[in-house]
């Protein structure tokens, strides 16, 4: 099972995810969202930030389907997908995750032939607080 590696800048992301919320760090001065989280805004250089909720909706911007040989811990689930999601309400933000049938489903729960660039997805969360994605129209 994957567990997040947290740092002081990114820890709030995982705390909100553990509560089933997808939030993005946003500059409190210029309102520019940013990911990955960092202490300083790359647009206005402000150190003021806040964590704003998102709708959790997005679209598949890109994806890959790894096949063996893989790291031993993942070989049994191959082939599985890794998708890059562009958030609907923060289009400059792209998050990496897996497209699954339902929250907490195994990485290989959805056939790779179901994945399409541009497909609409919704964030869901595992019991451990990891972000996964499901198709809005299965």
C-alpha positions in Angstrom: 0.0 0.0 0.0 1.3 3.4 -0.9 1.6 6.0 1.8 2.2 9.7 1.1 5.6 11.3 1.9 4.7 14.6 3.5 6.7 17.8 4.0 5.6 21.0 5.7 4.4 22.5 2.5 2.4 19.5 1.3 1.1 18.1 4.6 -2.2 20.1 4.4 -3.0 18.4 1.0 -2.9 15.0 2.6 -4.7 16.1 5.8 -7.6 17.4 3.6 -7.5 14.3 1.4 -7.8 12.1 4.5 -11.1 13.9 5.2 -12.3 13.3 1.6 -11.5 16.9 0.4 -9.5 17.9 -2.6 -7.9 21.2 -1.9 -5.2 23.2 -3.7 -2.7 25.6 -2.2 -3.5 29.1 -3.5 -1.7 32.4 -3.1 -3.6 34.5 -0.6 -2.4 37.7 -2.4 -2.8 37.1 -6.2 -5.2 34.0 -5.9 -3.0 31.9 -8.2 -3.4 28.2 -7.4 -0.2 26.1 -7.3 0.8 22.5 -7.2 3.0 21.0 -6.0 2.7 23.1 -2.8 5.6 25.4 -2.0 6.3 28.2 0.4 6.5 31.1 -2.2 4.1 32.0 -5.0 5.9 31.7 -8.4 3.8 34.5 -9.8 4.0 37.3 -7.2 6.6 35.9 -4.8 4.2 36.2 -1.8 4.6 33.8 1.1 0.9 34.1 2.0 -1.1 31.0 1.1 -4.4 29.2 1.8 -5.9 25.9 0.9 -9.0 26.3 -1.3 -11.5 23.5 -2.0 -11.9 22.3 -5.5 -14.9 20.5 -7.1 -12.7 17.4 -7.5 -13.7 17.3 -11.2 -11.3 17.3 -14.1 -10.4 15.7 -17.3 -7.8 13.2 -18.3 -4.9 15.2 -19.8 -2.6 12.3 -20.4 -2.0 8.7 -19.2 0.3 5.7 -19.3 -0.2 2.0 -18.8 2.9 0.4 -17.3 3.5 -3.3 -18.2 6.0 -5.7 -16.6 8.8 -5.7 -15.7 8.0 -3.3 -12.9 8.8 -2.9 -9.3 8.0 -6.2 -7.6 5.2 -4.7 -5.4 3.3 -3.5 -8.5 3.9 -6.4 -10.9 0.9 -8.3 -9.7 -1.5 -5.4 -10.6 -0.1 -4.8 -14.1 -1.2 -3.6 -16.4 -2.6 -0.7 -14.5 -3.0 3.0 -15.4 -1.5 6.2 -14.2 -3.4 9.3 -15.3 -2.7 13.0 -15.3 -5.8 15.0 -14.5 -6.3 18.7 -15.3 -8.7 20.2 -12.7 -11.8 21.8 -14.1 -11.7 24.8 -11.6 -7.9 25.2 -11.7 -6.9 24.3 -15.3 -3.2 25.0 -14.7 -3.2 22.3 -11.9 -2.6 18.7 -13.0 -2.6 15.9 -10.5 -1.3 12.3 -11.0 -3.4 9.4 -9.9 -5.1 6.2 -10.9 -8.4 5.7 -12.7 -10.4 3.0 -10.8 -14.0 1.6 -10.8 -14.7 3.0 -7.3 -12.9 4.5 -4.3 -10.4 2.1 -2.8 -10.6 -0.3 -5.8 -7.3 -1.9 -7.0 -5.1 -0.1 -9.5 -6.1 -2.7 -12.2 -9.9 -2.5 -11.6 -10.6 -0.6 -14.8 -9.6 -1.9 -18.2 -7.0 0.3 -19.9 -9.2 0.4 -23.1 -11.7 2.5 -21.1 -9.3 5.4 -20.8 -9.6 8.4 -23.2 -7.8 11.7 -23.3 -10.4 14.4 -22.3 -12.7 12.0 -20.4 -14.3 13.7 -17.4 -13.3 12.3 -14.0 -14.1 12.9 -10.4 -11.8 12.6 -7.4 -12.5 9.9 -4.9 -10.5 8.9 -1.8 -9.3 5.7 -0.3 -9.7 4.9 3.4 -6.1 5.9 3.8 -6.6 9.3 2.2 -5.1 8.7 -1.2 -6.7 10.5 -4.2 -8.0 8.2 -7.0 -10.2 9.1 -9.9 -13.4 7.6 -11.4 -15.1 8.3 -14.7 -18.0 10.7 -14.4 -19.9 8.6 -17.0 -18.9 5.0 -16.5 
